[in-house]
């Protein structure tokens, strides 16, 4: 089995990684001009954490914050980053500065703006704290999105074999109809995912979640690919829905 060989090569080639999932993806159930061969994807706990940390740093940079500076870092009040000269001591004589009513209003406006910014920061912070921890573990998070994984697009075979296979499937769909062909195709993918899990369980102690990824039929495919124990462990909400049916 080509998928098994590729998956085993990645896992054995990275003994320091704790792999948790394998997915077949990249095939849409919506009718199109051709039927492509699925892509194989794997991810590990370490790769997920590293990619999330990288995304957080990139977000800080986009917001204009220095990811390398501590959160409580502040410039000195007298810092002049654009000036080549060091700050000089300035002595102001008493009564040398006159502040008008307009200046008072300007200072009050600035104080109000600072207060508004602080209020906004507090609101955003409270919203972030209120987010469920489960959001990072849900099926629709990056943890279970194979296109976001470190090993996200492994070809099961190279051209010209992949093209010949795609042409044959597309020709079959044109003769027998798209819907029956794609249904048969997905049944085959589910069987491959189940075979991957069963075979790899004999080679590694990891509880690998092997599934077919498709947003339009995500929950149904998970129920077909995962064991009852995996469904309850990794997707408890979905497991409860299944039990309630």
C-alpha positions as CSV (number, residue, x, y, z in Angstrom):
1,X,0.0,0.0,0.0
2,X,1.6,3.3,-1.2
3,X,0.0,5.4,1.6
4,X,1.3,3.0,4.3
5,X,4.8,3.1,2.9
6,X,4.9,6.9,2.8
7,X,3.4,7.3,6.2
8,X,5.8,4.7,7.7
9,X,8.8,6.4,6.1
10,X,7.9,9.8,7.7
11,X,7.2,8.3,11.1
12,X,10.4,6.1,11.3
13,X,12.4,9.0,9.8
14,X,11.5,11.3,12.7
15,X,11.8,9.2,15.9
16,X,11.8,12.3,18.1
17,X,8.3,13.4,16.9
18,X,5.1,12.3,18.6
19,X,2.7,11.8,15.6
20,X,-1.0,12.0,16.4
21,X,-2.8,12.1,13.0
22,X,-2.7,11.0,9.4
23,X,-5.1,12.3,6.8
24,X,-6.1,11.7,3.2
25,X,-7.3,15.0,1.7
26,X,-7.5,17.2,-1.3
27,X,-10.4,15.4,-3.0
28,X,-13.7,17.3,-3.2
29,X,-17.1,15.7,-3.5
30,X,-18.3,18.5,-5.6
31,X,-18.4,17.7,-9.3
32,X,-15.4,18.9,-11.3
33,X,-13.6,18.3,-14.5
34,X,-11.3,15.7,-13.0
35,X,-10.9,13.4,-10.0
36,X,-7.5,13.8,-8.4
37,X,-5.5,11.4,-6.3
38,X,-5.6,12.3,-2.6
39,X,-2.7,13.8,-0.8
40,X,-1.3,12.2,2.3
41,X,-0.7,14.4,5.4
42,X,0.8,13.7,8.8
43,X,1.4,15.9,11.9
44,X,3.1,15.6,15.2
45,X,2.6,17.3,18.6
46,X,6.0,19.0,18.3
47,X,5.3,20.3,14.8
48,X,1.9,21.6,15.8
49,X,3.4,23.6,18.7
50,X,6.2,25.0,16.6
51,X,3.9,26.1,13.8
52,X,1.5,27.7,16.3
53,X,4.4,29.6,17.9
54,X,5.6,30.8,14.5
55,X,2.1,32.0,13.6
56,X,1.9,33.9,16.9
57,X,5.2,35.6,16.2
58,X,4.1,36.6,12.7
59,X,0.9,38.0,14.1
60,X,2.9,40.1,16.6
61,X,5.0,41.5,13.7
62,X,2.0,42.3,11.6
63,X,0.6,44.3,14.6
64,X,3.8,46.2,14.8
65,X,5.0,44.6,18.0
66,X,8.5,43.2,18.5
67,X,8.2,39.5,19.2
68,X,11.6,39.4,20.8
69,X,10.9,42.1,23.4
70,X,9.3,41.2,26.7
71,X,5.6,42.0,27.0
72,X,6.3,44.7,29.6
73,X,9.0,46.5,27.6
74,X,8.6,50.2,27.2
75,X,10.8,52.9,25.6
76,X,12.4,55.4,27.9
77,X,10.3,58.6,28.0
78,X,13.3,60.6,26.7
79,X,14.3,58.1,24.0
80,X,14.8,59.6,20.5
81,X,15.4,56.6,18.2
82,X,15.7,58.7,15.1
83,X,18.3,61.1,16.6
84,X,22.0,60.4,16.4
85,X,22.7,62.6,19.4
86,X,22.3,61.6,23.0
87,X,19.7,63.3,25.1
88,X,20.9,66.6,26.7
89,X,19.8,68.0,30.0
90,X,17.4,70.9,29.6
91,X,16.7,73.4,32.3
92,X,13.5,75.3,32.2
93,X,13.2,78.6,34.0
94,X,10.2,79.2,36.1
95,X,7.3,80.9,34.3
96,X,9.0,80.3,31.0
97,X,6.2,78.1,29.7
98,X,2.7,79.4,29.3
99,X,-0.1,76.9,28.9
100,X,-3.3,78.1,27.3
101,X,-6.9,76.8,27.6
102,X,-6.5,75.1,24.2
103,X,-3.4,73.3,25.5
104,X,-5.4,72.1,28.5
105,X,-8.1,70.7,26.2
106,X,-5.4,69.0,24.0
107,X,-4.0,67.3,27.1
108,X,-7.4,66.2,28.2
109,X,-8.1,64.7,24.8
110,X,-4.9,62.8,24.8
111,X,-5.7,61.5,28.3
112,X,-9.1,60.3,27.1
113,X,-7.5,58.6,24.1
114,X,-5.1,56.7,26.4
115,X,-8.0,55.7,28.6
116,X,-10.0,54.5,25.6
117,X,-7.0,52.4,24.4
118,X,-6.6,50.9,27.9
119,X,-10.3,50.0,27.9
120,X,-10.0,48.4,24.5
121,X,-7.0,46.4,25.6
122,X,-8.9,45.2,28.7
123,X,-11.9,44.1,26.6
124,X,-9.7,42.2,24.2
125,X,-7.8,40.6,27.0
126,X,-11.1,39.5,28.7
127,X,-12.3,38.1,25.4
128,X,-9.2,36.1,24.9
129,X,-9.4,34.7,28.4
130,X,-13.0,33.8,27.8
131,X,-12.2,31.6,24.8
132,X,-12.7,27.9,25.5
133,X,-9.4,25.9,25.7
134,X,-11.2,23.3,23.6
135,X,-11.2,25.7,20.6
136,X,-7.5,24.7,19.9
137,X,-8.5,21.1,20.0
138,X,-11.7,21.1,18.0
139,X,-12.0,19.4,14.6
140,X,-12.1,22.8,12.9
141,X,-8.9,24.0,14.5
142,X,-5.4,23.9,12.8
143,X,-4.7,20.7,14.8
144,X,-7.0,18.7,12.5
145,X,-6.6,20.7,9.3
146,X,-4.2,18.7,7.2
147,X,-3.5,21.5,4.7
148,X,-1.9,23.4,7.7
149,X,0.2,20.6,8.9
150,X,4.0,20.3,8.6
151,X,3.8,17.3,6.4
152,X,0.8,18.4,4.5
153,X,1.1,17.4,0.8
154,X,2.8,14.1,0.2
155,X,2.0,12.7,-3.2
156,X,1.0,9.0,-3.2
157,X,2.7,8.5,-6.5
158,X,4.5,10.6,-9.1
159,X,3.6,11.4,-12.7
160,X,2.9,9.9,-15.1
161,X,1.2,7.3,-12.8
162,X,-0.8,9.9,-11.0
163,X,-2.1,11.4,-14.2
164,X,-3.0,8.0,-15.6
165,X,-4.9,7.2,-12.5
166,X,-6.7,10.5,-12.5
167,X,-7.7,10.1,-16.2
168,X,-9.0,6.7,-15.5
169,X,-11.2,7.9,-12.6
170,X,-12.4,10.9,-14.6
171,X,-13.3,8.6,-17.5
172,X,-15.2,6.3,-15.1
173,X,-17.2,9.3,-13.8
174,X,-18.1,10.4,-17.3
175,X,-19.5,6.9,-18.1
176,X,-21.2,6.0,-14.8
177,X,-22.0,9.4,-13.4
178,X,-20.2,11.7,-10.9
179,X,-22.2,10.9,-7.8
180,X,-21.9,7.1,-7.8
181,X,-18.2,7.3,-8.8
182,X,-17.2,9.8,-6.1
183,X,-19.2,7.7,-3.5
184,X,-17.3,4.6,-4.4
185,X,-14.1,6.6,-4.4
186,X,-14.7,7.9,-0.8
187,X,-15.6,4.4,0.4
188,X,-12.2,3.3,-0.9
189,X,-10.5,6.2,0.9
190,X,-12.2,5.3,4.2
191,X,-11.1,1.7,3.8
192,X,-7.5,2.9,3.2
193,X,-7.7,5.2,6.3
194,X,-8.9,2.3,8.5
195,X,-6.2,-0.1,7.1
196,X,-3.6,2.6,7.8
197,X,-4.6,2.8,11.4
198,X,-4.8,-0.9,11.9
199,X,-1.4,-1.5,10.3
200,X,0.4,1.4,12.0
201,X,-0.9,0.4,15.4
202,X,1.2,-2.8,15.1
203,X,4.3,-0.7,14.3
204,X,4.0,2.2,16.8
205,X,2.5,2.6,20.3
206,X,1.0,6.0,19.2
207,X,-2.8,6.2,19.0
208,X,-2.9,7.6,15.5
209,X,-6.1,9.2,14.2
210,X,-6.3,8.2,10.6
211,X,-9.2,9.8,8.6
212,X,-10.4,11.2,5.3
213,X,-10.6,15.0,5.5
214,X,-13.5,16.8,3.7
215,X,-15.2,19.9,5.2
216,X,-18.6,19.1,3.6
217,X,-18.8,15.7,5.2
218,X,-16.4,16.0,8.1
219,X,-18.5,14.5,10.9
220,X,-19.8,11.6,8.8
221,X,-16.3,10.7,7.7
222,X,-14.9,10.9,11.2
223,X,-17.5,8.4,12.4
224,X,-16.6,6.1,9.6
225,X,-12.8,6.3,10.1
226,X,-12.3,6.5,13.9
227,X,-12.9,3.9,16.5
228,X,-15.5,4.6,19.2
229,X,-12.7,5.1,21.7
230,X,-10.9,7.7,19.5
231,X,-14.2,9.5,18.7
232,X,-14.9,9.8,22.5
233,X,-11.3,10.8,23.3
234,X,-10.6,13.4,20.6
235,X,-14.1,14.6,19.6
236,X,-16.3,14.1,22.7
237,X,-19.0,16.5,21.4
238,X,-19.4,14.5,18.2
239,X,-19.4,11.3,20.1
240,X,-22.3,12.6,22.2
241,X,-24.2,13.4,19.1
242,X,-23.7,9.9,17.8
243,X,-24.8,8.4,21.0
244,X,-27.9,10.5,21.0
245,X,-29.0,9.4,17.6
